[in-house]
């Protein structure tokens, strides 16, 4: 289908369709929505070049990032390491990788619609998945092959790779219980992310498994940053029956946790056991280093590249893979302080 066919289908001019696809302000919102929706459903692609038009492919994979996420603003290298490994693997297959940064002021679903309509990539990897994610619903209706880094409630309907959030919680709680802890807190992202849902579910299930009293007040939804870790720790220290351990859903939060403990004259490990989901190089600057999980990000990137190409080529079975990790125990874990 070309732009002329799309215009005829909608009963509007080619110029209006072109301006709608390119986000021009002189097209009203309702018309733009009609054009984008029809382009997605009918498989229209505005190929980026004459070469792409002749070949019917761009030889490009897109990686969508929401730049407003606090973990990206903090300068964390998680995605850069994954992307670097992806590019190397894709290059060996004759594909390029492009990063599509979605600004925090932009609706991610509308951004994705424009990407699909313009045909800038042969397939896309979507990150920061929500439990109820409208982007995935649109992608399932479209003809664009895709893979998600993260799950949603529709996880049985599309290919995905995700970190083992349940395993992180299960192993950490088990070790803390072995050390004698009974009051264990956890942080979760503040949004409707699927990570928050997975962590909450695993946390409650782990308490039931070990016979611990489940206290929803020990689940802290907070900003995923050093500041968030600092604020949660300050809040914990004011609690009359405060927890003796804290599991962080993002490793950089540990810097804020340690700072709050030091300011209160307390020590990580001795006064509050601390664990983080991912072991990173930054954590080596903390004393003691934080108990965390070792994740092979380079292998994750290579696997993402291979799996998205399998989806693009229709070479099933498609990935529904929980990525493995191994726990690295440090002196940030200790028995609970004696009262």
N, C-alpha and C positions, 0 to 999 in steps of 0.2 A: 504494500500500500504506500502511495506517495501522498504529498501534501494536497494535491488536487483531489484525489479520491476522498481524503479526510474532509476537505471543505465541502465536496458534493454531498457526502453522507450527512453532514451537519446542516447543510443548506445555508452556508455563509461563505463569504469571500475568502480566497486564499490569503489575502493580506491580513484579514482579521485572525485567521488561524495562525499565521506566522507570528503576529504580534502577541497573541495569547500564549503561544509556546515559549516565547522569549520574555514573558513577564512585563510587557510594555504597559504603562499606566493608563493608556487611552482605551483599554479594553475593560469592560465592567466585570466584576467578580463572578457573576453568574455565567457569563459567556466563557470566561477563562476556565471555570470549573467544568463546563460542558466539553470544551476542547480537550483538556487534560484527561478527563475521564474517558472520552471516546478514543483518544490516542492510546491509552493504556489497554483498553478492552479490545481494540482492533489491531493492536500490534504495530502501530505506526512508529517508525524511527526516523528522526531527522539526522541522517548520517553526517558525521562531522567533516567529511572531505569527499572529493570525487573518487579517490581511491577506495574509501570505505564503501561508497555507493556501488562501485563496480564489484567489489568483493563481497558485499553484504555482511561485513564484519569490521570491527574496529581493532581487533587484536588487543583489546584493553579490558582489564578488570578494575572495577571501582571499589573503593573502601570508604564507607560513609562514617564520618566522625562528627559528633555533636560537640562543638568547641566550647560550649558554655559549661560543660561538666567540670566540677571542681578538681577532679583527678587529672584532667588535662591542663588546667590552669596552673596546677602546682608544679608542672615541669616533670612529672613522672615519666619514665622512659618505657613503660609497659608497651604502649602501642608502637612506639618507634622501633623497638626491638622486634616486635611481631611483624611490622610492616617491612622492615629491612630483610628479614628472612623470606617473607612472601615474595618480594620483588626478585630476589635471587632465584627462587624456584620458578617463578613465572617467566623470567628472562630465559631460562633454559628451555622453556616450551614455546618461545617466540611471542610472549605476551608482555605488555606493560601494565604497571599498576598505577592508578591515579587515586589520590586522596581527595575526597569530596568533603570539605569542612562546612558543616551546617551551623550557621551563627546562632547564638542563644536567643536572638530576637526573632528568628525564623521558625515557623511551624515545620517540624521535621517531615510530616506527611506531605505537606505541600511542596517542600523542597524535593522530596523523593519523586513526586509526580512529575516535576519539571525535568528531573534527571532522566526518568524513563521516557518521557515524551521526546526529549532531544536526542535520544539514542547515542549518548556519549560513551557507552561501554557495552560489552557483550554480556556481562554478568556483574553482580554487585554483592559485596559482603556488608551486612548491616550490623552495627554494634549498639550497645546501650539499650537492649531490648526491654520492653515493658511486659508485664503479665498480660495485659490487654493492649496489644500493640497494633494500632491502625496501619502502620507501615507494612507489617507482615500481611495483613488482610488485603491491602492493595497489591502487593507483590504476588500473592496467590491468584489474584484476578488477572494480573498482567502476564505477558509472555516473556518477561525478562528472567532468566535463570538467577537464582540467588541462594546465598548461604548466610546464616546468622551466627555471630559470635555471641552466644547467649540464647536462652530459651524463652518461650512464652506459653500461654495456655494452649496454643495451637502447635505444640512441639511435635505432635504425631503427624502433622501435615506437611512439614518442610524439613530440609536438611539443616543441621546445626552442630556446633561444637561449643561446649560450655565448661567452665571450671567446676571442680568438684566441691561445691559449697556445702553440701550435706556431709561429705567426708571430712571437711575442715572442722565443722562443728562437732561431729561424732568423736573424732580422734582427740580433739582438744578437751572436750568435756570429760571424756573417759580418763584422760591423764590427770586432769584436775581433781576428779573424784578420787582417784587412786592416792593423790597427795592429801586428801582430806577436805577439799573444798565443797561447800554446799550452796553458797551464794555466788553465782556466776553471772556476770552481766555480759551483754553483747551490744554492739552498735550495728545499725542497718542504715542503708541509704534513705533519705527522707521522701523520695518520690514513689511513684507507683512501679518502680523497676521490679523485674522478675527476681533479681538478686535479693531484694528485701523479702519477698514472699518465700523464697527458698530458705533463707537464713532463719526467718521466724518459724517456719514449719520444722526445720531440722532442730532448732533450739528447743522447741516445746517437746518434740519427740525424744530428744536426748534426756530431758528431765524426767520424762515418764519411764524411759528405759532404766535409769539409774535410781529411781525412787526419790528424786529431788522435788521439793515443792516449787511449782512453777509460779513465778511472780512476773506478770507482764510489765511491772514498773522497772524491771531490770533490762528491758529492751529499749535501747536509746536510738531513736531516729534523729540523725544529726548530719551536719555538713561533712562531706567526705574530704577532710583536710586536717592539717595540723591544728587549726583553730577548733574544729569539731572535736578532736580528741581531747584538747585542753578543757573545753567547756564541759564535756561529759565527765571527765575526771573531777573537776571542781564540784559538779553536781553530786557525784558519788561520795565525795568526802564530807558532804553535809548530811548524808542519810544516817539516821540513828542506827539502823541495822544494815550497814553498808556491805556491798559485795566484797569478796576477797580476791576475785579474779575478773579480768576483762578481756573479752575476745573482740578484736578490731576487724572490721570488714575491709579495711584499707590500711596498708602498712605505714604510710606517711603520717597517719594519725598518731602513731606511737611517739613522735617527737613532741607533740602537744601533751600527751599523757605523761611522759617523763618530766617535762617542764613543770606541770602542775604538781606532781608528786614532790619534786625537789623543792619547790617553793613552800610546800607544806611541811618540809623537814622529813619527808618519807622517802623510802627507797623502792624502786621497781623490783619485783620479785619478793623481797622481804615483807613489804607492807601491802603490795597489790601485785598479784601475778598477771602478766600481760602476754597476750599472743596476737599475732597478726596473720592474715590469710596468706600473704605472699612474702617470701624472703627476697629482699632486694639489697643492692650494694650500699644504698644509703643507710640501712640499718646497722652497718658495721661501725658507724660513728656513735652509736648509743652504748652506754655501759649500765647494765649488761646488754649484750645483743638480744634482740627479741626472738622468742620462740615463734617460728613461722614455717611455712610450707615451701619447699623448693619446687619450682615449676620451670620446665624447660621451654622458655619462650621462643627460642629459635626453632625448635622442633614443632611447636604450635604454629608458628608462621608458615613453615614449609607444608604442614598438614592442611592448613587453611587453603593454601594455594592449590594443592593437589585436589582437595575435595571440591572446591568451587569449579575447577576445570572439569571434574567428573560430572558435576551438575550441568555445566554448559554443554558437554558432549553427550549427555544422556546415558552415561555409563554407571548405572546403579550397581549395587545398592548404595543409596546416598547416606551420608554421615548423620548419625544421631549419637554423638560421642561425648562422654564426660571425660575431661582431660585429667590425667593422673597427677598426683603431687605427693611428696614425701615430707613428713614432719621432721624438723630439725629442732631438737630440744636444747634450750639454753638455761642460764641461771635467771632468766626472767620468770621462770616457774619455780615455786618453792611451796612448802606446806603453808596453810593459812596462818596468819599471826595469832599468837595466843592472846586471848582477851584478859 
